[in-house]
Amino acid sequence: MSKTDVTQSKLVVLAGGWSDEREVSLESGKACAKALAEAGFSDVTLLDVAAPDFVGALVSGGYDVAFVAMHGRYGEDGCIQGMLEVLHLPYTFSGVLASAMGTEKEVAKAIYRQAQIPVPEGVDLPGDVALTDKQAEELVANLGLPVFVKPAANGSSYGITKVTSARQLARAVARAGEGGCRVLVESCVEGTEITVPVVGNEEPEALPVVEIVTNAEFYDLKVKYEPSELHHVIPARIPEESYARAQELAIRAHRALGCRGASRSDFIVRADGIPVILETNTIPGMTEMSLLPDSARHAGISFPDLCKRFVELALEGNDQD
């Protein structure tokens, strides 16, 4: 579908769901619905995908575009995207394959390696593995300490543990693997934590690099969604060459995964100036405090204009399919 005036599109904002990030998703959905109205869209509906009548409401709504404001399982992993594909309903952000690959951290790491994007050293373990003391010691010998243990398919640093001894490793792996999820054990990369938003489809552009500053031990779920725990420094206080390199690598990750609309890649800039990628978010957080909107504001793009742009990109991507 193509419209001369995109604001005449009938929109549905999809939020909520069943993941551990449900509440954050609802906040993103409310913020986006409000911003879209401010951008001039007169017909915007907010739907909680966990509502009993969700499917019927979506099918019968006659919507032109779905604005996906979901996070975590069923939202970022390609599930809701697959449903929207079946309904032939254009939607914001990445498609089924890019969403699934971005969520599966070890798959994403393989793609990063192929695209020559530096990644942390690490190993991928089955979710039901019970590490022996010997196995834990061997992992520590190979990766060093500290290491980070995380579910291989969760966002927002959910379930992540910083491990400082071999004795802690087995417990951390068991916790991350709850529910059968595969587990990623990665070496700790020391340096400056940054994130790079990217906006676009065929010709993506990087927004200003954001430096993430927190007094917490590491940037976990609590820190991400608690404003008092962190602040953003824009532009990031890193060497000019590292800044440009991070933007180039974020665009490379966006393209390698096949993202569209927007993505946000997190990096650690090492002491030698090399950015090491941690992950790519195929549906970046869209609350008022979120990193992508903050970066966009620094570039002179208001939140309503940003949300409008995502609708335009959704329709543009649909026209190309």
DRENPADREN-718245 format. One record per residue (C-alpha): x, y, z; residue in one letter; chain; residue number from 1. Coordinates in steps of 0.5 Angstrom, whole numbers, plus 500, padded with zeros to 3 digits. Example, Ala and Ser with C-alpha at 12.3 -4.5 7.8 and 13.67 -1.06 7.14 Angstrom:
// residues 2
+-----+-----+-----+------+-------+------+
!  c1 !  c2 !  c3 ! resn ! chain ! resi !
+-----+-----+-----+------+-------+------+
! 525 ! 491 ! 516 !    A !     A !    1 !
! 527 ! 498 ! 514 !    S !     A !    2 !
+-----+-----+-----+------+-------+------+
//
This chain:
// residues 321
+-----+-----+-----+------+-------+------+
!  c1 !  c2 !  c3 ! resn ! chain ! resi !
+-----+-----+-----+------+-------+------+
! 500 ! 500 ! 500 !    M !     A !    1 !
! 502 ! 507 ! 498 !    S !     A !    2 !
! 499 ! 514 ! 501 !    K !     A !    3 !
! 501 ! 521 ! 499 !    T !     A !    4 !
! 500 ! 523 ! 506 !    D !     A !    5 !
! 502 ! 518 ! 511 !    V !     A !    6 !
! 498 ! 521 ! 516 !    T !     A !    7 !
! 492 ! 518 ! 513 !    Q !     A !    8 !
! 494 ! 511 ! 515 !    S !     A !    9 !
! 490 ! 507 ! 520 !    K !     A !   10 !
! 495 ! 505 ! 525 !    L !     A !   11 !
! 495 ! 500 ! 530 !    V !     A !   12 !
! 500 ! 500 ! 536 !    V !     A !   13 !
! 502 ! 493 ! 538 !    L !     A !   14 !
! 504 ! 492 ! 545 !    A !     A !   15 !
! 504 ! 488 ! 552 !    G !     A !   16 !
! 505 ! 481 ! 551 !    G !     A !   17 !
! 507 ! 475 ! 555 !    W !     A !   18 !
! 515 ! 476 ! 556 !    S !     A !   19 !
! 518 ! 479 ! 562 !    D !     A !   20 !
! 519 ! 486 ! 558 !    E !     A !   21 !
! 511 ! 486 ! 558 !    R !     A !   22 !
! 511 ! 493 ! 562 !    E !     A !   23 !
! 516 ! 496 ! 558 !    V !     A !   24 !
! 513 ! 494 ! 552 !    S !     A !   25 !
! 506 ! 497 ! 555 !    L !     A !   26 !
! 510 ! 504 ! 556 !    E !     A !   27 !
! 513 ! 504 ! 549 !    S !     A !   28 !
! 506 ! 503 ! 546 !    G !     A !   29 !
! 503 ! 508 ! 550 !    K !     A !   30 !
! 509 ! 513 ! 548 !    A !     A !   31 !
! 509 ! 511 ! 541 !    C !     A !   32 !
! 501 ! 512 ! 540 !    A !     A !   33 !
! 501 ! 519 ! 543 !    K !     A !   34 !
! 507 ! 521 ! 539 !    A !     A !   35 !
! 504 ! 518 ! 533 !    L !     A !   36 !
! 497 ! 523 ! 534 !    A !     A !   37 !
! 502 ! 529 ! 536 !    E !     A !   38 !
! 505 ! 527 ! 529 !    A !     A !   39 !
! 498 ! 528 ! 525 !    G !     A !   40 !
! 496 ! 521 ! 525 !    F !     A !   41 !
! 488 ! 521 ! 527 !    S !     A !   42 !
! 487 ! 514 ! 527 !    D !     A !   43 !
! 491 ! 510 ! 532 !    V !     A !   44 !
! 489 ! 504 ! 536 !    T !     A !   45 !
! 493 ! 501 ! 542 !    L !     A !   46 !
! 492 ! 494 ! 542 !    L !     A !   47 !
! 495 ! 489 ! 548 !    D !     A !   48 !
! 497 ! 483 ! 544 !    V !     A !   49 !
! 495 ! 479 ! 551 !    A !     A !   50 !
! 488 ! 481 ! 551 !    A !     A !   51 !
! 483 ! 475 ! 549 !    P !     A !   52 !
! 480 ! 479 ! 543 !    D !     A !   53 !
! 487 ! 481 ! 540 !    F !     A !   54 !
! 487 ! 477 ! 534 !    V !     A !   55 !
! 479 ! 478 ! 532 !    G !     A !   56 !
! 481 ! 486 ! 533 !    A !     A !   57 !
! 487 ! 486 ! 529 !    L !     A !   58 !
! 484 ! 482 ! 523 !    V !     A !   59 !
! 477 ! 486 ! 523 !    S !     A !   60 !
! 480 ! 493 ! 525 !    G !     A !   61 !
! 482 ! 495 ! 517 !    G !     A !   62 !
! 489 ! 497 ! 519 !    Y !     A !   63 !
! 494 ! 500 ! 514 !    D !     A !   64 !
! 500 ! 499 ! 518 !    V !     A !   65 !
! 502 ! 496 ! 525 !    A !     A !   66 !
! 507 ! 499 ! 529 !    F !     A !   67 !
! 510 ! 494 ! 533 !    V !     A !   68 !
! 512 ! 496 ! 540 !    A !     A !   69 !
! 513 ! 489 ! 543 !    M !     A !   70 !
! 520 ! 487 ! 547 !    H !     A !   71 !
! 522 ! 480 ! 548 !    G !     A !   72 !
! 519 ! 473 ! 547 !    R !     A !   73 !
! 514 ! 473 ! 541 !    Y !     A !   74 !
! 515 ! 481 ! 540 !    G !     A !   75 !
! 522 ! 481 ! 538 !    E !     A !   76 !
! 523 ! 474 ! 536 !    D !     A !   77 !
! 520 ! 474 ! 529 !    G !     A !   78 !
! 513 ! 471 ! 532 !    C !     A !   79 !
! 509 ! 477 ! 531 !    I !     A !   80 !
! 512 ! 479 ! 525 !    Q !     A !   81 !
! 510 ! 472 ! 522 !    G !     A !   82 !
! 503 ! 473 ! 524 !    M !     A !   83 !
! 503 ! 480 ! 521 !    L !     A !   84 !
! 506 ! 477 ! 514 !    E !     A !   85 !
! 500 ! 472 ! 514 !    V !     A !   86 !
! 495 ! 478 ! 515 !    L !     A !   87 !
! 499 ! 482 ! 509 !    H !     A !   88 !
! 499 ! 488 ! 514 !    L !     A !   89 !
! 505 ! 492 ! 513 !    P !     A !   90 !
! 509 ! 493 ! 520 !    Y !     A !   91 !
! 515 ! 497 ! 523 !    T !     A !   92 !
! 522 ! 495 ! 524 !    F !     A !   93 !
! 525 ! 488 ! 522 !    S !     A !   94 !
! 522 ! 482 ! 519 !    G !     A !   95 !
! 521 ! 475 ! 521 !    V !     A !   96 !
! 528 ! 472 ! 519 !    L !     A !   97 !
! 532 ! 479 ! 522 !    A !     A !   98 !
! 528 ! 479 ! 528 !    S !     A !   99 !
! 529 ! 471 ! 529 !    A !     A !  100 !
! 537 ! 472 ! 528 !    M !     A !  101 !
! 538 ! 478 ! 532 !    G !     A !  102 !
! 534 ! 475 ! 538 !    T !     A !  103 !
! 539 ! 468 ! 538 !    E !     A !  104 !
! 545 ! 471 ! 540 !    K !     A !  105 !
! 550 ! 466 ! 538 !    E !     A !  106 !
! 547 ! 466 ! 531 !    V !     A !  107 !
! 548 ! 473 ! 531 !    A !     A !  108 !
! 555 ! 473 ! 533 !    K !     A !  109 !
! 556 ! 468 ! 527 !    A !     A !  110 !
! 553 ! 473 ! 522 !    I !     A !  111 !
! 557 ! 479 ! 526 !    Y !     A !  112 !
! 564 ! 474 ! 525 !    R !     A !  113 !
! 562 ! 473 ! 518 !    Q !     A !  114 !
! 561 ! 481 ! 517 !    A !     A !  115 !
! 568 ! 482 ! 520 !    Q !     A !  116 !
! 565 ! 485 ! 526 !    I !     A !  117 !
! 569 ! 484 ! 533 !    P !     A !  118 !
! 565 ! 480 ! 538 !    V !     A !  119 !
! 567 ! 477 ! 545 !    P !     A !  120 !
! 570 ! 470 ! 546 !    E !     A !  121 !
! 565 ! 466 ! 548 !    G !     A !  122 !
! 561 ! 459 ! 548 !    V !     A !  123 !
! 554 ! 457 ! 547 !    D !     A !  124 !
! 551 ! 451 ! 552 !    L !     A !  125 !
! 545 ! 447 ! 552 !    P !     A !  126 !
! 540 ! 450 ! 557 !    G !     A !  127 !
! 539 ! 443 ! 561 !    D !     A !  128 !
! 547 ! 443 ! 562 !    V !     A !  129 !
! 549 ! 441 ! 569 !    A !     A !  130 !
! 556 ! 444 ! 569 !    L !     A !  131 !
! 561 ! 440 ! 573 !    T !     A !  132 !
! 567 ! 443 ! 577 !    D !     A !  133 !
! 572 ! 441 ! 572 !    K !     A !  134 !
! 568 ! 444 ! 566 !    Q !     A !  135 !
! 567 ! 450 ! 570 !    A !     A !  136 !
! 574 ! 451 ! 571 !    E !     A !  137 !
! 576 ! 449 ! 564 !    E !     A !  138 !
! 571 ! 454 ! 561 !    L !     A !  139 !
! 574 ! 460 ! 566 !    V !     A !  140 !
! 581 ! 457 ! 564 !    A !     A !  141 !
! 579 ! 459 ! 556 !    N !     A !  142 !
! 575 ! 465 ! 557 !    L !     A !  143 !
! 578 ! 468 ! 563 !    G !     A !  144 !
! 575 ! 472 ! 569 !    L !     A !  145 !
! 570 ! 475 ! 570 !    P !     A !  146 !
! 565 ! 472 ! 565 !    V !     A !  147 !
! 558 ! 474 ! 563 !    F !     A !  148 !
! 553 ! 469 ! 563 !    V !     A !  149 !
! 546 ! 470 ! 559 !    K !     A !  150 !
! 540 ! 467 ! 556 !    P !     A !  151 !
! 542 ! 466 ! 549 !    A !     A !  152 !
! 535 ! 469 ! 547 !    A !     A !  153 !
! 533 ! 474 ! 551 !    N !     A !  154 !
! 533 ! 482 ! 551 !    G !     A !  155 !
! 534 ! 488 ! 556 !    S !     A !  156 !
! 540 ! 484 ! 559 !    S !     A !  157 !
! 535 ! 479 ! 562 !    Y !     A !  158 !
! 538 ! 474 ! 566 !    G !     A !  159 !
! 545 ! 476 ! 566 !    I !     A !  160 !
! 550 ! 474 ! 571 !    T !     A !  161 !
! 557 ! 477 ! 572 !    K !     A !  162 !
! 561 ! 471 ! 574 !    V !     A !  163 !
! 568 ! 472 ! 578 !    T !     A !  164 !
! 569 ! 465 ! 580 !    S !     A !  165 !
! 569 ! 458 ! 577 !    A !     A !  166 !
! 565 ! 456 ! 583 !    R !     A !  167 !
! 559 ! 461 ! 581 !    Q !     A !  168 !
! 559 ! 459 ! 574 !    L !     A !  169 !
! 555 ! 453 ! 574 !    A !     A !  170 !
! 549 ! 456 ! 578 !    R !     A !  171 !
! 549 ! 462 ! 573 !    A !     A !  172 !
! 549 ! 457 ! 567 !    V !     A !  173 !
! 543 ! 454 ! 571 !    A !     A !  174 !
! 539 ! 460 ! 572 !    R !     A !  175 !
! 540 ! 463 ! 565 !    A !     A !  176 !
! 538 ! 456 ! 562 !    G !     A !  177 !
! 531 ! 456 ! 566 !    E !     A !  178 !
! 526 ! 454 ! 561 !    G !     A !  179 !
! 531 ! 450 ! 557 !    G !     A !  180 !
! 534 ! 456 ! 553 !    C !     A !  181 !
! 541 ! 456 ! 551 !    R !     A !  182 !
! 546 ! 459 ! 555 !    V !     A !  183 !
! 552 ! 464 ! 552 !    L !     A !  184 !
! 558 ! 465 ! 557 !    V !     A !  185 !
! 562 ! 470 ! 554 !    E !     A !  186 !
! 569 ! 474 ! 556 !    S !     A !  187 !
! 568 ! 480 ! 560 !    C !     A !  188 !
! 570 ! 486 ! 555 !    V !     A !  189 !
! 573 ! 492 ! 559 !    E !     A !  190 !
! 572 ! 499 ! 556 !    G !     A !  191 !
! 567 ! 504 ! 555 !    T !     A !  192 !
! 559 ! 502 ! 554 !    E !     A !  193 !
! 556 ! 505 ! 548 !    I !     A !  194 !
! 550 ! 504 ! 543 !    T !     A !  195 !
! 549 ! 506 ! 536 !    V !     A !  196 !
! 542 ! 507 ! 533 !    P !     A !  197 !
! 541 ! 506 ! 526 !    V !     A !  198 !
! 535 ! 508 ! 522 !    V !     A !  199 !
! 533 ! 506 ! 515 !    G !     A !  200 !
! 532 ! 500 ! 510 !    N !     A !  201 !
! 536 ! 500 ! 504 !    E !     A !  202 !
! 540 ! 506 ! 505 !    E !     A !  203 !
! 541 ! 506 ! 513 !    P !     A !  204 !
! 544 ! 512 ! 517 !    E !     A !  205 !
! 547 ! 512 ! 524 !    A !     A !  206 !
! 545 ! 517 ! 529 !    L !     A !  207 !
! 549 ! 520 ! 534 !    P !     A !  208 !
! 553 ! 515 ! 538 !    V !     A !  209 !
! 551 ! 514 ! 546 !    V !     A !  210 !
! 555 ! 513 ! 552 !    E !     A !  211 !
! 552 ! 509 ! 557 !    I !     A !  212 !
! 554 ! 511 ! 564 !    V !     A !  213 !
! 552 ! 508 ! 570 !    T !     A !  214 !
! 554 ! 507 ! 577 !    N !     A !  215 !
! 552 ! 499 ! 577 !    A !     A !  216 !
! 557 ! 494 ! 576 !    E !     A !  217 !
! 554 ! 493 ! 569 !    F !     A !  218 !
! 548 ! 495 ! 565 !    Y !     A !  219 !
! 543 ! 490 ! 567 !    D !     A !  220 !
! 535 ! 490 ! 566 !    L !     A !  221 !
! 534 ! 494 ! 573 !    K !     A !  222 !
! 539 ! 499 ! 570 !    V !     A !  223 !
! 536 ! 500 ! 563 !    K !     A !  224 !
! 529 ! 502 ! 566 !    Y !     A !  225 !
! 531 ! 506 ! 572 !    E !     A !  226 !
! 532 ! 513 ! 570 !    P !     A !  227 !
! 536 ! 514 ! 577 !    S !     A !  228 !
! 541 ! 509 ! 575 !    E !     A !  229 !
! 544 ! 511 ! 569 !    L !     A !  230 !
! 545 ! 517 ! 564 !    H !     A !  231 !
! 546 ! 518 ! 557 !    H !     A !  232 !
! 552 ! 522 ! 554 !    V !     A !  233 !
! 551 ! 524 ! 547 !    I !     A !  234 !
! 556 ! 524 ! 543 !    P !     A !  235 !
! 560 ! 519 ! 547 !    A !     A !  236 !
! 566 ! 521 ! 549 !    R !     A !  237 !
! 571 ! 516 ! 545 !    I !     A !  238 !
! 576 ! 518 ! 540 !    P !     A !  239 !
! 574 ! 520 ! 533 !    E !     A !  240 !
! 576 ! 514 ! 530 !    E !     A !  241 !
! 573 ! 510 ! 534 !    S !     A !  242 !
! 566 ! 514 ! 534 !    Y !     A !  243 !
! 566 ! 513 ! 526 !    A !     A !  244 !
! 568 ! 506 ! 527 !    R !     A !  245 !
! 562 ! 504 ! 531 !    A !     A !  246 !
! 557 ! 508 ! 527 !    Q !     A !  247 !
! 560 ! 504 ! 521 !    E !     A !  248 !
! 560 ! 497 ! 524 !    L !     A !  249 !
! 553 ! 499 ! 527 !    A !     A !  250 !
! 550 ! 500 ! 520 !    I !     A !  251 !
! 554 ! 493 ! 518 !    R !     A !  252 !
! 551 ! 489 ! 523 !    A !     A !  253 !
! 544 ! 492 ! 521 !    H !     A !  254 !
! 545 ! 490 ! 514 !    R !     A !  255 !
! 548 ! 483 ! 515 !    A !     A !  256 !
! 542 ! 481 ! 520 !    L !     A !  257 !
! 537 ! 484 ! 514 !    G !     A !  258 !
! 534 ! 489 ! 519 !    C !     A !  259 !
! 529 ! 495 ! 517 !    R !     A !  260 !
! 526 ! 501 ! 520 !    G !     A !  261 !
! 531 ! 501 ! 525 !    A !     A !  262 !
! 536 ! 497 ! 530 !    S !     A !  263 !
! 540 ! 499 ! 536 !    R !     A !  264 !
! 547 ! 496 ! 536 !    S !     A !  265 !
! 551 ! 496 ! 543 !    D !     A !  266 !
! 558 ! 496 ! 544 !    F !     A !  267 !
! 564 ! 496 ! 548 !    I !     A !  268 !
! 570 ! 501 ! 546 !    V !     A !  269 !
! 576 ! 497 ! 548 !    R !     A !  270 !
! 582 ! 501 ! 551 !    A !     A !  271 !
! 585 ! 500 ! 544 !    D !     A !  272 !
! 580 ! 504 ! 541 !    G !     A !  273 !
! 576 ! 498 ! 538 !    I !     A !  274 !
! 569 ! 497 ! 538 !    P !     A !  275 !
! 566 ! 490 ! 540 !    V !     A !  276 !
! 559 ! 489 ! 539 !    I !     A !  277 !
! 555 ! 486 ! 544 !    L !     A !  278 !
! 548 ! 485 ! 541 !    E !     A !  279 !
! 543 ! 488 ! 536 !    T !     A !  280 !
! 536 ! 490 ! 538 !    N !     A !  281 !
! 532 ! 489 ! 532 !    T !     A !  282 !
! 526 ! 493 ! 536 !    I !     A !  283 !
! 529 ! 498 ! 540 !    P !     A !  284 !
! 526 ! 501 ! 546 !    G !     A !  285 !
! 521 ! 507 ! 545 !    M !     A !  286 !
! 520 ! 510 ! 551 !    T !     A !  287 !
! 521 ! 517 ! 553 !    E !     A !  288 !
! 527 ! 515 ! 556 !    M !     A !  289 !
! 530 ! 510 ! 551 !    S !     A !  290 !
! 536 ! 511 ! 548 !    L !     A !  291 !
! 534 ! 511 ! 540 !    L !     A !  292 !
! 529 ! 517 ! 542 !    P !     A !  293 !
! 535 ! 520 ! 546 !    D !     A !  294 !
! 540 ! 520 ! 540 !    S !     A !  295 !
! 535 ! 522 ! 535 !    A !     A !  296 !
! 533 ! 528 ! 539 !    R !     A !  297 !
! 540 ! 530 ! 539 !    H !     A !  298 !
! 540 ! 530 ! 532 !    A !     A !  299 !
! 534 ! 534 ! 531 !    G !     A !  300 !
! 529 ! 529 ! 530 !    I !     A !  301 !
! 523 ! 530 ! 535 !    S !     A !  302 !
! 520 ! 523 ! 538 !    F !     A !  303 !
! 513 ! 524 ! 534 !    P !     A !  304 !
! 517 ! 525 ! 527 !    D !     A !  305 !
! 521 ! 519 ! 529 !    L !     A !  306 !
! 515 ! 515 ! 530 !    C !     A !  307 !
! 512 ! 518 ! 523 !    K !     A !  308 !
! 519 ! 516 ! 520 !    R !     A !  309 !
! 518 ! 509 ! 522 !    F !     A !  310 !
! 511 ! 508 ! 519 !    V !     A !  311 !
! 514 ! 511 ! 512 !    E !     A !  312 !
! 519 ! 506 ! 513 !    L !     A !  313 !
! 514 ! 500 ! 514 !    A !     A !  314 !
! 510 ! 502 ! 508 !    L !     A !  315 !
! 517 ! 503 ! 504 !    E !     A !  316 !
! 519 ! 496 ! 505 !    G !     A !  317 !
! 512 ! 494 ! 504 !    N !     A !  318 !
! 512 ! 497 ! 497 !    D !     A !  319 !
! 519 ! 493 ! 496 !    Q !     A !  320 !
! 517 ! 486 ! 497 !    D !     A !  321 !
+-----+-----+-----+------+-------+------+
//
